[in-house]
């Protein structure tokens, strides 16, 4: 009886781990874009993580890791598209809603909000305005 419980417990732990792995790595859509900042000579990373119908996060981070750290990253926790322009000393980010920029981000990042109606015009004209789109 004791042996059966131990084997059953190990089997349950294994199956839970397998489900967690599939949910986090197979069923999750993850994108990353590397942006070079010429003034500092460093890179920052735009990351997009989507899972199912209700989970969507876009971050701007100093780290290339897949993990999102809400204390160290700029986190946009709603489904949106970011438009951006990279200049030698500043990264301009056009977003639906501004968010806080953590103190550890040592790059100059200026956020500008766009309205819902302006978003649809940006989809057509962002390249003419010298912007790039993520994701």
For each residue, the residues with C-beta under 8 A, 3 or more apart:
1: 4 5
2: 5 6
3: 6 7
4: 1 7 8
5: 1 2 8 9
6: 2 3 9 10
7: 3 4 10 11
8: 4 5 11 12
9: 5 6 12 13
10: 6 7 13 14
11: 7 8 14 15
12: 8 9 15 16
13: 9 10 16 17
14: 10 11 17 18
15: 11 12 18 19
16: 12 13 19 20
17: 13 14 20 21
18: 14 15 21 22
19: 15 16 22 23
20: 16 17 23 24
21: 17 18 24 25 26
22: 18 19 25 26 27
23: 19 20 26 27 28 51
24: 20 21 27 28
25: 21 22 28
26: 21 22 23
27: 22 23 24 51 52
28: 23 24 25 49 50 51
29: 48 49 50 51
30: 47 48 49 50 66
31: 47 48 134 135
32: 45 46 47 48 64 66
33: 45 46 47 134 135
34: 43 44 45 64
35: 43 44 45 46 84 86 91
36: 42 43 86
37: 40 41 42 43 44 86 88 91 107
38: 41 88
39: 88 89
40: 37 106 107
41: 37 38
42: 36 37 62 107
43: 34 35 36 37 64
44: 34 35 37 60 61 62 91 105 107
45: 32 33 34 35 60 61 62 63 64
46: 32 33 35 58 59 60 82 84 134 135
47: 30 31 32 33 57 58 59 60 61 66 68 73
48: 29 30 31 32 56 57 58 134 135
49: 28 29 30 55 56 57 58 59 68
50: 28 29 30 55 56 57 79
51: 23 27 28 29 55 56
52: 27 55
53:
54:
55: 49 50 51 52
56: 48 49 50 51 77 78 79
57: 47 48 49 50 68 75 76 77
58: 46 47 48 49 75 76 80 82 134 135
59: 46 47 49 68 73 74 75 76
60: 44 45 46 47 73 74 91 93 105 109
61: 44 45 47 64 65 68 69 72 73 74
62: 42 44 45 72 73 104 105 106
63: 45 67 69 72 73
64: 32 34 43 45 61
65: 61
66: 30 32 47
67: 63
68: 47 49 57 59 61 73 75
69: 61 63 72 73
70: 73 75
71: 102
72: 61 62 63 69 102 104 105
73: 47 59 60 61 62 63 68 69 70 102
74: 59 60 61 99 100 101 102 105 109
75: 57 58 59 68 70 99
76: 57 58 59 80 82 95 96 97 99
77: 56 57 99
78: 56 96 97
79: 50 56
80: 58 76 95 96 97
81: 119 123 133 134 135
82: 46 58 76 93 94 95 133 134
83: 93 94 95 114 122 126 131 132 133 134
84: 35 46 91 92 93 94 131 132 134
85: 91 92 130 131 132
86: 35 36 37 91 92 132
87: 90 91 92
88: 37 38 39
89: 39 108
90: 87 108 109 110
91: 35 37 44 60 84 85 86 87 107 108 109 110
92: 84 85 86 87 109 110 112
93: 60 82 83 84 109 110 111 112
94: 82 83 84 111 112 113 114 122 131
95: 76 80 82 83 98 99 111 112 113 114
96: 76 78 80 113 114 116 119
97: 76 78 80 113
98: 95 111 113
99: 74 75 76 77 95 111
100: 74
101: 74 105 109 111
102: 71 72 73 74 105
103:
104: 62 72
105: 44 60 62 72 74 101 102 109
106: 40 62
107: 37 40 42 44 91
108: 89 90 91
109: 60 74 90 91 92 93 101 105
110: 90 91 92 93
111: 93 94 95 98 99 101
112: 92 93 94 95
113: 94 95 96 97 98
114: 83 94 95 96 118 119 122
115: 118 119
116: 96 119 120
117: 120 121
118: 114 115 121 122
119: 81 96 114 115 116 122 123
120: 116 117 123 124
121: 117 118 124 125
122: 83 94 114 118 119 125 126 129 131
123: 81 119 120 126
124: 120 121
125: 121 122 128 129
126: 83 122 123 129 131 132 133
127: 130 131
128: 125
129: 122 125 126
130: 85 127
131: 83 84 85 94 122 126 127
132: 83 84 85 86 126
133: 81 82 83 126
134: 31 33 46 48 58 81 82 83 84
135: 31 33 46 48 58 81
